[in-house]
Structure formats: structure tokens, C-alpha cells
């Protein structure tokens, strides 16, 4: 894939998103319905979400669900634009400023610092997060975009919002400590231990350390990352989470492996340190990820041991992780080429938007702004600046 091709696709993808004002549907937005019966009790909301995200026929308009902006999606688009702006200064400044203002407007008030949640109620059997309830996941991915924009030097609002996140993590998110390090909870509503989520906090403090040179920020990043590194299995994978009360482990091997690898890479990158056992964990984790979670042709598997469907989110994450590994001196260009080619052949509509899932016998062509469009736009931006080949003469 050459740069001219990826540049044209990125242009179309960004035009599609901006044309929609970065608003769209989401796999988990079922409780934005006007049908109040779906929000009553414990199990109807849980079932509504699970059925909606699996339904290949998009019936959201019939249920009164409207497209909305998702802060996490805005953060992903912001990072993509900042990556492209760094390569070609003066090209995307207006769009970056638009996204920064949107993020300022969608932040959740009432907490110690700047923070973000999802624009819909979210329910599971163990917890309920109301609309806007802030999480380290939504806030952590927004932080990545804010930091990348702040490093450009032309967007003071980006650094202001980025620095404002610190008191939210320090004061509002429950934490767990032991001899191995520090775990930051997923949300404000319950103390828990989700490995990919807590690693986002490590990445945040590593970035903050790069800006502040404050040793306390470095220490926080190191302790949080060490907590997660110590919980890697010998084969290289991480579990999804563990219940701190019962010790029950949730095994879910999918794109979250890529999340952890990215955060570990970024923590080392921004701290300017590469502890040997972290590098060994990164090597084991990346080997497991690419060898067991992707086919030889670049297609991502759904969730081990399931091979189908291929989800646009995981496909994008594979490309992103391959690109970020370049910062660690690991050339994954062959894998990045194959994953990108497969995505554009099977998940791209040729006009600027991306499909949700590819099954063995059909493709779910639902378009999701955060889940698909934002993630693939970031993946292509990183691929374009990392591995896309120059146009041959």
C-alpha cells in the first residue's frame, strides 16, 4: 500500500466523519432508545445492549436512537489528525481545534478533574454506568489525542485539558495497591481491576512526566505498569480482569491485548526507560498477539478461540500496535501491510466509511462512528506515517 493510496482513503474517511459532525451510532448505544421498557429492571437493559450490538440489521432509527458524538471517538480522531498534522504542518489545524472544543463541551462536570464517559447508559450484570459517567478508558484515549495535539505547540487548549485529567485519576478513581504496584479502577462507581484500563493510567502519567519532569508522575507510571506486567502469563497473554473480592479471573483474549501492548510501549517511550523485564514482556505479548490472534493473511480473529467474525475494532488495533512497535525498534511492516490490505478489501466501502464485522459468509455493513470509523482512521494515519511506501516513480 503506497502513501498516495492511504492519503486518498484517509481524506475520504475524515470527510465522512466531519460530514457527520463526528456523530454516529455505537454498538453499545441501545439504552439511548425512546422505548423506556428496555431500560426497566436489571436484565432488560443488559439484554437490549447485547442483542443490539449483535443484530446485523440496524434498527436504531426505529427505536428512537439518534447519532451522537462519543468523546472516545473524538479523542481517536484527534490523535489521527495530530499525527497527520505533524507530518504536514498547517493542513489539519482547523479540524483539530474543532475537536478540542467538542471535547471541552463533552467533558463530564462534577469531578475533581477533566474527564469523559460514554454518551449512553451502559449496563452489565455487575455494574451500571449512567450516561457521561467517567471512566479511565474513555478519558485515557482522549488523553492520547490531547497529548499528541499539545506536542504540536499550536493548541494551548489541548495541554490545558490534558493536564486537567490528573486530579480526576488521583481523586475520583478507586485504587488497589499491593507489593507489585498500583491498580487504577475502570470507573468511579466500583473498585475493580481491569488490566488494559489501568495501563491507560500508566500511559497518562508517562506522558504527564514528559511535560512536567515531576518525579512523582514517573513513579506513578512505573508502579501502575509494573502491576500489569507482573500479571502477564508465561505464554505472553494477559487476562481481561480479576475480581478483587473473589479472585475470579475473566479471560477474554481479543483486541484488549493490543491495548495493553500499546500502553506498555508508550509508557516506556515517554519515560525514556526500557526495563529489561518490561521489554521481555512486550516481546512475549506481541508474539502471542500476532501469532495467535491473526491469520497469516492479516485477518484478525474475534476472541480466542473463536476465529469469526472479524471485528473492525480488532482489525484496526492490530495495525495500530504494529505501527507503535516501530518506536521500540521492532519492524512489523509485513504484518501491517497484510492487516491493512485485508481491512481495505473486506471492511472498507470504497467511499470513506468502514463496516462493522466480517463473518465467514456475510458482512455486517453497519457503520459505527467510534467503534469503526475512528479506530480505522487512527490505524490508517499511523500506518500512513509509519509503513506506507512512497509512490514509485
C-alpha positions in Angstrom: 0.0 0.0 0.0 1.6 3.3 -1.0 1.2 6.7 0.5 -0.9 8.1 -2.3 -3.4 5.4 -1.7 -3.6 5.8 2.0 -3.7 9.5 1.7 -6.8 9.4 -0.5 -8.5 6.9 1.8 -7.7 9.0 4.8 -9.1 12.1 3.1 -12.4 10.3 2.4 -12.6 8.8 5.9 -12.0 12.2 7.5 -14.5 13.8 5.2 -17.1 11.2 6.1 -16.6 11.8 9.8 -16.6 15.5 9.6 -19.6 15.5 7.3 -21.4 13.7 10.1 -20.0 16.2 12.7 -18.2 13.2 14.2 -21.6 11.9 15.4 -22.8 8.4 14.8 -24.2 5.1 16.2 -22.3 2.8 18.6 -22.6 -0.9 19.2 -23.5 -0.2 22.9 -26.0 2.7 22.4 -29.2 0.6 22.8 -30.2 2.4 26.0 -30.5 5.7 24.1 -33.8 4.4 22.9 -37.0 6.2 23.4 -38.6 2.8 24.3 -38.5 3.1 28.1 -39.5 -0.5 28.6 -35.9 -1.5 27.5 -34.5 0.4 30.4 -36.5 -1.1 33.2 -35.1 -3.5 35.7 -31.7 -5.3 35.8 -31.8 -7.7 32.9 -33.8 -5.9 30.1 -31.1 -3.2 29.7 -28.3 -5.8 29.7 -30.1 -7.9 27.1 -31.0 -4.9 24.9 -27.4 -3.9 24.7 -26.2 -7.4 23.8 -28.9 -8.0 21.3 -28.4 -4.7 19.6 -24.7 -5.0 19.1 -25.1 -8.4 17.5 -28.0 -7.5 15.2 -26.8 -7.2 11.6 -29.9 -5.1 10.8 -29.5 -1.6 12.1 -32.9 -0.8 13.6 -31.8 2.1 15.8 -33.9 4.8 14.0 -37.0 2.7 14.6 -36.1 2.7 18.4 -35.6 6.4 18.5 -31.8 6.1 18.9 -30.0 9.1 17.4 -26.4 9.5 16.2 -24.3 11.3 18.9 -20.7 12.4 19.4 -18.7 10.0 21.5 -15.8 11.5 23.4 -13.6 8.5 23.0 -14.2 8.6 19.3 -13.3 12.3 19.3 -10.1 11.5 21.0 -9.2 8.9 18.4 -9.9 11.3 15.6 -7.9 14.0 17.4 -4.9 11.7 17.6 -5.2 10.7 14.0 -5.3 14.4 12.9 -2.4 15.3 15.2 -0.3 12.5 13.7 -1.1 13.7 10.2 -0.6 17.4 11.1 2.9 16.7 12.5 3.9 15.3 9.1 2.3 18.1 7.1 2.0 21.2 9.2 -0.7 23.7 8.5 -3.1 21.1 7.0 -5.4 20.0 9.8 -5.3 22.8 12.3 -9.0 23.8 11.9 -10.2 20.3 12.4 -8.0 19.8 15.4 -9.4 22.9 17.1 -12.9 21.8 16.3 -12.3 18.5 18.0 -10.7 20.2 21.0 -13.8 22.4 21.5 -16.0 19.4 21.1 -14.1 17.5 23.8 -14.2 20.5 26.1 -18.0 20.6 25.7 -18.5 16.8 26.2 -16.4 16.5 29.4 -18.3 15.4 32.4 -18.8 18.0 35.1 -18.8 17.5 38.9 -15.5 15.7 39.3 -12.1 16.7 40.6 -10.6 17.0 37.2 -11.3 16.8 33.5 -12.8 13.5 32.5 -15.1 11.8 30.0 -17.6 9.0 29.7 -19.8 7.4 27.1 -22.9 9.2 25.7 -25.2 6.4 26.7 -26.2 4.4 29.7 -24.2 1.2 29.9 -25.3 -1.9 31.9 -23.8 -5.2 32.7 -24.7 -7.9 35.3 -22.2 -6.4 37.8 -22.5 -2.6 37.3 -24.4 0.2 35.6 -22.7 3.4 34.3 -25.1 6.2 33.5 -24.6 8.5 30.6 -21.4 10.5 31.0 -20.2 8.5 34.0 -16.4 9.0 33.5 -14.0 6.1 33.1 -10.3 5.8 32.7 -10.9 4.1 29.3 -12.8 7.0 27.7 -10.6 9.6 29.5 -7.4 7.6 28.7 -8.0 7.5 25.0 -9.0 11.2 25.0 -5.7 11.9 26.8 -3.7 10.3 24.0 -5.3 12.6 21.4 -4.9 15.7 23.7 -1.2 15.0 24.3 -0.4 14.4 20.7 -2.2 17.7 19.8 -0.4 19.5 22.7 3.0 18.5 21.4 2.3 20.4 18.1 2.7 23.6 20.1 -0.2 25.4 18.4 -3.2 24.3 20.6 -3.0 25.5 24.2 -6.4 24.1 25.0 -5.0 20.6 24.3 -2.4 20.9 27.1 -4.9 22.5 29.4 -7.4 19.7 29.1 -4.7 17.1 29.2 -3.2 18.4 32.5 -6.7 18.7 33.9 -7.1 14.9 33.9 -4.6 14.3 36.7 -6.9 15.2 39.7 -9.6 13.0 38.2 -7.4 10.0 38.3 -5.8 10.8 41.6 -9.0 11.7 43.5 -12.0 10.1 41.8 -11.0 6.7 40.7 -10.7 3.9 43.3 -7.3 2.2 43.5 -5.8 -1.0 44.7 -2.2 -1.4 45.9 0.0 -4.4 46.8 3.7 -5.2 46.8 3.7 -5.4 42.9 2.4 -2.0 42.3 -0.8 0.1 41.8 -4.1 -0.6 40.0 -6.4 2.2 38.9 -10.1 1.2 38.7 -12.1 1.4 35.4 -14.7 3.8 36.7 -15.7 5.8 39.7 -18.6 3.5 40.7 -16.6 0.4 41.9 -13.1 -0.6 42.9 -12.1 -3.2 40.3 -9.1 -4.5 38.4 -9.1 -4.4 34.6 -5.6 -4.7 33.2 -6.0 -2.8 29.9 -7.8 0.0 31.7 -5.3 0.5 34.4 -2.5 0.5 31.8 -4.1 3.6 30.3 -3.4 5.4 33.5 0.3 4.4 33.3 0.4 5.9 29.8 -1.2 9.0 31.0 1.3 9.6 33.8 4.2 8.8 31.5 3.0 11.5 29.1 2.5 13.9 32.0 6.0 13.2 33.2 7.3 14.1 29.8 5.6 17.5 30.1 6.3 18.1 33.8 9.6 16.3 34.7 7.9 15.7 38.0 9.3 12.6 39.6 6.0 11.7 41.2 4.5 11.3 37.8 7.3 9.0 36.8 6.8 6.9 39.9 3.1 6.5 39.3 3.6 5.4 35.7 6.2 2.9 36.8 4.1 1.4 39.6 1.0 1.1 37.5 2.8 -0.5 34.6 4.7 -2.9 36.9 1.4 -4.1 38.4 0.2 -5.2 35.0 3.5 -6.6 33.7 3.6 -8.8 36.8 0.3 -10.4 35.8 1.3 -11.5 32.3 1.0 -15.2 31.7 4.1 -17.1 30.6 2.7 -17.5 27.1 2.5 -13.7 26.7 -1.2 -13.1 27.2 -3.0 -11.1 29.8 -6.4 -11.8 31.3 -9.0 -9.1 31.0 -9.6 -8.6 34.7 -9.8 -10.1 38.1 -12.4 -9.7 40.8 -10.6 -8.2 43.8 -13.1 -9.7 46.3 -13.4 -13.2 45.0 -10.2 -13.6 42.9 -12.3 -14.8 39.9 -10.5 -14.2 36.7 -12.2 -13.0 33.5 -10.4 -14.5 30.5 -11.1 -12.5 27.3 -8.4 -12.7 24.7 -9.1 -10.1 21.9 -8.1 -6.6 21.0 -7.5 -5.7 24.6 -4.2 -7.5 24.3 -3.2 -4.8 21.8 -4.4 -2.1 24.2 -2.0 -3.3 26.9 0.9 -3.6 24.5 0.3 -0.1 23.2 0.2 1.4 26.7 3.4 -0.5 27.7 5.1 0.8 24.6 4.0 4.4 25.3 4.9 4.2 28.9 8.5 3.2 28.1 8.6 5.7 25.2 7.6 8.7 27.3 9.5 7.8 30.4 12.6 7.2 28.3 13.2 3.9 30.0 13.2 0.3 28.9 13.5 -2.1 31.9 14.6 -5.4 30.7 11.7 -7.4 32.1 9.3 -4.9 30.5 10.9 -5.4 27.1 10.7 -9.2 27.6 7.0 -8.8 28.5 6.5 -6.7 25.4 8.2 -9.3 23.2 6.2 -12.2 24.7 3.0 -10.2 24.4 3.5 -9.1 20.9 4.5 -12.6 19.7 1.3 -14.0 21.3 -0.8 -11.2 19.8 0.4 -11.5 16.2 0.9 -15.3 16.0 -2.3 -16.4 17.7 -4.8 -13.6 17.2 -4.3 -13.0 13.4 -4.4 -15.2 10.4 -1.4 -15.3 8.0 -3.3 -13.1 5.6 -3.7 -10.4 8.2 -7.3 -11.0 9.2 -7.9 -10.6 12.9 -9.7 -13.4 14.9 -12.6 -12.4 17.0 -11.9 -13.7 20.5 -9.8 -16.7 21.1 -10.6 -19.5 20.4 -13.3 -18.1 18.1 -12.0 -17.2 14.6 -15.1 -15.3 13.3 -16.3 -12.7 13.0 -13.5 -10.3 12.2 -14.4 -7.0 14.0 -13.3 -3.7 12.5 -12.1 -2.6 16.0 -9.7 -5.5 16.4 -8.5 -5.2 12.8 -7.7 -1.6 13.4 -6.0 -2.4 16.7 -3.6 -4.8 15.0 -2.5 -2.2 12.6 -2.1 0.3 15.4 0.0 -2.0 17.6 2.2 -3.0 14.6 2.9 0.7 14.0 3.6 1.6 17.6 6.1 -1.3 17.9 8.2 0.6 15.4 9.0 3.0 18.2 10.6 0.1 20.1 12.8 -0.9 17.1 10.6 -3.8 16.1 9.8 -3.8 12.4 6.3 -5.2 11.8 5.9 -3.7 8.3 4.9 -7.0 6.7 2.1 -7.6 9.2 1.0 -4.0 9.0 0.8 -4.3 5.2 -1.2 -7.5 5.3 -3.6 -6.3 8.0 -4.2 -3.0 6.2 -4.7 -4.7 2.8 -7.2 -7.1 4.4 -9.1 -4.4 6.1 -9.4 -2.3 3.0 -10.5 -5.2 0.9 -13.2 -6.6 3.3 -14.2 -3.7 5.7 -14.0 -0.6 3.6 -16.9 0.6 1.5 -14.7 2.5 -1.0 -16.3 5.8 -0.2 -14.9 6.7 3.2 -16.7 4.6 5.8 -16.0 1.2 7.3 -18.1 -1.9 8.0 -18.6 -3.4 11.5 -17.9 -7.1 11.1 -16.9 -9.7 8.5 -18.3 -13.2 9.0 -17.4 -16.3 7.1 -20.5 -16.0 4.9 -21.6 -12.3 5.1 -20.6 -8.9 6.2 -22.4 -6.7 8.8 -22.3 -3.4 7.0 -23.4 -1.2 9.9 -21.3 1.9 10.3 -20.3 2.9 13.8 -18.5 6.2 14.3 -16.5 5.4 17.4 -16.1 1.7 17.1 -15.2 1.5 13.4 -14.6 4.9 11.8 -12.5 6.5 14.5 -10.4 3.4 15.1 -9.7 2.7 11.4 -8.9 6.4 10.8 -6.3 6.3 13.5 -4.9 3.0 12.3 -4.6 4.4 8.7 -3.0 7.6 10.0 -0.3 5.6 11.9 0.2 3.2 9.0 0.5 6.1 6.6 3.2 7.8 8.7 5.0 4.5 9.7 4.9 1.9 7.0 3.1 3.1 3.9 5.5 3.1 1.0 6.4 6.1 -1.1 4.8 6.3 -4.5 7.2 4.6 -7.0 8.4 6.9 -9.8 
